[in-house]
């Protein structure tokens, strides 16, 4: 791990300012915000992340889960994963989010990891985590070792010739299905970004994973109220039963009436360069009966455009089966 400057701050105003070091101000591009640190510190030890300064934001007032005036919920950036998963409002109104959180990591990590940190969780691609290997995400224009190397766990949707890394988060899959809105603060003020727009596809710039600019930080996430009678479920398929990243996972939120889908939102993890949502697949289900045939049609639409690599072609079928299973269980609930 390389040396760095550490500074603990106590206000939003301090967070949006620059961090002064011994030789003057350190630019925002060389500064990282520290919350739980469960991913950042790990990457710093590997020297994948090499910030010149860490700004500890744990004293900021973003630790609450609060109901909004329109019946939704506002989740502070520093809410711990364990607290969010077990919060009464989340358990009652957004159980899919609780299920996703509890399926990820370990109890110890969930006690430390934060909402904002999980939104920014970086890929587990072995080449990204190994500075001795070429990786466009870590070092632009150096190449993608995974395309001709070990790629079993990587993405089949949203990939490019520059990068095939997958987003590792469980929470973000549920957030995508819930159409979360991410609030970002900077020295220029605050802005709200729908989660689908928050993440960027690799294309030719895989080093840019989100719309965050240097100096930006997340203050919270807002979830809209769900229609009355909504049912939801998170299904995760992995190599082992605990503390393992998804090969494929599905978050489904559906409203049914008389055996027909009135509204459906679906997202998948483990298969996309970002938490993956298919509006086309949702439209296949909405307005029609909850039948196995329609589930299969939606699953085919969901993986349309998949680009499997040498070792992860099985994910195409696995993703379809995962989605069909989730839809079947929600329809029967």
N, C-alpha and C positions, 0 to 999 in steps of 0.2 A: 504494500500500500504506500502511495506517495504522500508526502507531507501536505497538509492543508491548514487553512485558517478556519477556526470555529467561532461562530458568534451566535449568541442566543438573543432573540428579539422579543419584544413585549407588545408590539402594536402593528396594525396593518400598515400604517404609514412607514414604519421602519422596514417592513417586508418589501415595500415597493421602491425603497431607496437602494442605493448602491452600498456595497460592503467595503469599508476602508481597511486596507491592509497596511503593512509596514512601509511599503513602497508607494502608497497611494491607493486610489480606488480600484478595486477589482471589478472588471466588467461583468454584466449579468450573464454573459455566455460562459464564463468560467466559474459561475456560482450555482450551487444546487441547494434547494430547500430540503431540509431534513424533518421528517415526521416520525413514522415508526422505524424507518431505516431497514426494514427486513429485506428489501430488494437492493436498495442503493448501497448499503454497507457491504453486502455480499459481492456486488460488482466492483466496488472499490478495492476489496481484497484481491480480486482477480486482475486488477488494473485494467478493467474494461471501462469503468468510469474513473476519470482522473480529475475531479474538480479542484480548483485552487482554493475554494472556500465553501464551507457548509454554513447555511443559515438555519438555525434551529427555530421552527415555527410552532413548537408545541405549547407555547404560552398564549397563542392566539385563541379567540373565543369562537371556535368552530367545532364544538364537541356535543352539540345537541341534535336530537331528532324531534322536529316540531311539525305540527299540523299546519297546513296553509289555509287561507280563508276560503279557497274553492274546494276543499276536501282532499287535497293532496298532501304531500309530506315533503319537508325540507330536511336534508341530511347534511350535517356539517362535515367539512373536509377531514377533520381530525377524529371523527367518530371511529372507534375501534371496530374491527370486523366482528369480534365476539359480541360486543354490545349491540351492534346493529342487527346481527342475526337473532338475538334473543330479545329484542325490543318488542313490547306488546303490540304497538301499532303495526310494525313490520310483520310480525307473526300472524296477525289477524287480517290485515288488508293486502299485504304483498308477500305471501308465504313463499313464492318462487324465489324471491331474493334471499330469504333466510335459508332455504334449502341449498341454493347455490353457494352461499358463504360457508355453510357448515360442511359442504362437500370438498372444500379446498383447504390446502395446507394442513397444519396441525393445530391443536388447541393452543399451544404456546405461541405460535405465530399469529393466530387470530386475536390473541390478547394484546398483541403489539401493533399489528398492521392496521393501517387507516384506510378510510374510503378513498381519499385522494391518491394515496400510494398505490392502491389496487388499480385505480383507473390508469395509472402510469406504469404498471407492471410490465417488465420487458421480457422478450422472448427467451425460451430455454434452449434455443438452438445451440448445439455444442460448439459450433464454429464461432458464433457471436461471443461466447463465453471464453474463448481461447485466443488471446492476443497474438499467438504465434501463427494463426491461420488467417488467410484472406477472408474478409467479410465486409460487404458494401455497407451494411448497417452500422458497423463500428468504424470503418475507414472507407469513405466513399471512393468508388471507382477502383477498389482493390480486387474485386471479384467476389463471387458467391461459391464458397467451398461446398455448400450443401447440395447444390444441383447435381454434382457428380460424386457426392459423398454420402454420408449417413443422413437420410432424410425421412426415416420412418415416421417420426412424430410431427412432421412439419405440415404446412398448409397445402390445400388443394384448390382453394377459392381465393381470388383476389391477389394471386401471386404474379410475379413478373420475372423477366430474365435477369433482373438484378437481385431478387430476394424471394425466398420461399418460406421465410420464417412465419411461425404461427403465433397468434396472441394467446398467452397462457392462462388468462384469468377466468375464473368461474363467475365471480360477481359481475363482471362486465357483460357477460352473456345475458344474465337476468336484466341488467340495466338497459341493454339494447332492446329486449322484448318489452320492457316497461316504458320505452321511449323517454328515457331520462334526459334532463337538460342540465348541462354542466355550467356552473358559474365560474368565470375566470376574472381575476383581478390583476391589474397592472398599474403602473404609474399614470396611465391614461384614463383609468377608471375601471368600471366593471362591465362585462358582457356575458350574455347567455348563449350557449352553443348546444344544439341538439346533439346527442351522443353519436348519432350516425355520421354527423359532420365533424365531430371532434377528432375521430381517428382518420388517418390518411393511409391510402394504399401505397405499397412500395414503388410501383412504376419505376421511374428512373432515379428517384431520391429516397431510397429506403431508410436513410438516416433520419428522415423527418417522419415521425410516427404519429404526431398529433398536431393540432393547430396552435399549440402553445409556442409563444415566442420567448426568447431570453428575458428573464425578469418576471414573466407571468407566473401566477400560482393559482391553484384551485381553492375556492372558498366553500363550495358545497355542491350538492346535486338536488334537483327538484324532481319529484315524481308526481304526475297528474293522478287524480282520482280515477279508479277503474269503474266501468259500468257495473251496476248492481247485478249480483249473481255471477260475477266472473270467477272462473276456476283457473288454477295455475299449477304448474309442475316443472321441476328441474330434474332431468335425467342425465347421468354422467356415466360414460363407458370408459374404462381405463384398464391398465394391465394388472393392477392390484387394487385391493379394496380401500386402502387408506393412503393418505399422503402421496398422491400421484396425480400428475397432470392428465387432462382428458385427451383421449384419442378422438372422441366425439362426444359432444354434450348438447342438450337441447333445453331451452326454456320456452314453455308454451303458456300463453294466457288466452283463454277463450270464454266467450259468452254464448251459451246455447239456449235455444227455446224450441220446445217441441221436437227435439232431436236434430235441429238444424243449427249450424253455426251462424250467429249474428255478427260476431266480431272475433277475429283471430290475430294474435301477434306472436311471431316465432323468431327465435334467434338460435344460432348454434355456435359452439366453441370447439376448439381443437382442430378445426378444419379450415379456418380462415386466417388471412393476414391481419384481420381485425375481427372482433365479434361480428358474426355474419347474420344478416337479416335478408329475407327475400320477400318483397312485397308481392311479387308474382305468385309465389306459393301461397301466400295468405289469401289472395283473391280467388284462387282455385277453391278454397274451402268456404269462404264467406258466402252466405246466402243459400247454401246447399246442405244436404244431410251429412251427418257424421258417419260415413261408411268406410270400410277398409279400402275400397277402390279409390275413393277421393283422397284418403290419406296417402296412398301410394303415388297418386298423380301429383300431389303437393310435394312429396319427397323427391320425385323426379325433377320437378321444377326447381326445387331448392338447390340441387347440385348441378344444375345446368351451367355449363361453362367451366366445370372443374378441370384442373390441369394436374393430374397426379404425376408424381415423380417415380423413380425406379423402385422405391421401397414402400411407398404409401398409397398405392393404388387401391388397397383394401378399404381405405377410408371412404371411398365413394359409396360402396355398399353399406359400410358401417354407419355412415351418416344417415342414409335413407332408413335403415332399420331403427336407428335411435329416434329419429323424428316420428316414424310410424308408431313406435312403442309409446312415446310421450303423448301423442294425439289420442291413441286408443285408451290410455289410462285416464286422460282428462275427460274424454267423452263419457266414460263409464262412472266417473266420480259423482 
